[in-house]
Amino acid sequence: MTLTVEQRYKPYSEWTETEVQKIKNNAASSPWHVTFHVEPPHGLLNDPNGFSYFKGKWQLFYQYFPYGAAHGLKSWVQTESTDLIHFKETGTILYPNTSLDSHGMYSGSAMQFGDKLFIFYTGNVRNKNWERQTYQNGALLDSKGHLEKIPQTLIAKPDDVTEHFRDPQIFFYQGEYYAIIGAQSLDKKGFIKLYKAENHNYKDWTFIGNLNFENDATSYMIECPNLVFVDEKPVLLYCPQGMDKKILDYDNIYPNMYKIGQAFDTKTATLVAPSNIENLDYGFETYATQAFNAPDGRALSISWIGLPDISYPTDKYDYQGAMSLVKELTIKNGKLYQYPVETITSLRQEEKNFDNYPSTNNTYELELSFNQDSYSKFVLFADKDGKGLTITVDTKAGKITIDRSQAGEQYALEFGTIRSCDIDNRQTTANIFIDKSIFEIFINKGEKVFTGRVFPNQDQTGIAILDGKVTGKYFELEY
Ligand code: FRU
């Protein structure tokens, strides 16, 4: 069902119980629900928001439109976790219900102050002529789930940006609180603004400067910027929409990129000696990745497994979108590694050898190893003819290729059905997490990552080895 603008923005209270029940029933009938990933019960999930630690629990909110697979009036849904694997919805929803956020509680971040969780978000507002207004707002959530919105906007739109100014990320660095915000300049280029909280006051922000990170300035908007510190090095994760592919090639509609700096100079708003820009993920869908430095010292990230402006096979069931696993970020030899948090191994059941399996429950982890100078090809979500998600690991040619053209229902075809990345010709490992309609592939424990969706046919549940020698383990995962 395609929703009109009126339907997408009508107040939540105007959806009748019959309408909502129909949406719920429809969503429940999908064959593609995931098990150990976060997805919405119905409606659309997009960006991870407010990923933080508060009152002894990990907090993860998500952008949500409840009434179908559409981007409409957005709220934040709260989930909590004690192990970063099992996330539970608490029932707390942050609604767009003030004149500073009437058309959407847009993305943002969170951090504990005293006994409250400070939520820093973008209020999306449309005026009578449907012109967009944007406000950077705050709210305080107490440990009982009671929410109080701060009545005044915290950062007004500066004169040198268009109405595309959003997604504040608060972070703590060398004794001070800072925030970065994604922006579009008046000549329609994406950039990032840096602010500092005066006297540790989250209501009092001073502009420091436009973040200098050797921005190629070919994008028209930067969404969801995040600055996180990994081994003291600043890592900037961001989504430069419309970035020129000559700078760095990417296949998805919008990229999620990163740069590693050598230092962060807060006085001049500079990411010192930034690396070249890199693709965060080589798969079919990763966007709006949010990262933060956890109190235990780890740098943690989570991504939306989905993309803006793409229709998904689940749309007909009135839902869309999922979260990735939580990944820990590390730097080895100057490269960023992303790998699921250690607790993911708690889902492993009995260890078996990797082999041909005519049928699995499509909920498993593989831990595979490939020799130097080797070529192997195998199929996950395989039907009896070996058609499914084809993975080719060619260490000799230095390439890994993922082909989903025969894996169930096809979509986003204009962006291609194959993804690949270069690897070195050496012993290579792959940890592959399969969850019904999600795959997350971590090469060499996170040196390269492929994340994506497949929507398999009913008979696509097998594993088929087509070529080469693959050794490894198979663990069914139980949630
Ligand atoms: C990214 C994004 C953000 C915005 C949110 C709205 O996917 O467009 O920039 O805050 O989604 O849902």
Residues whose N, C-alpha, C, O or C-beta is under 5 A from the ligand:
A	BS01	FRU	D47 Q63 K74 Y106 S107 R166 D167 E223 C224 A288
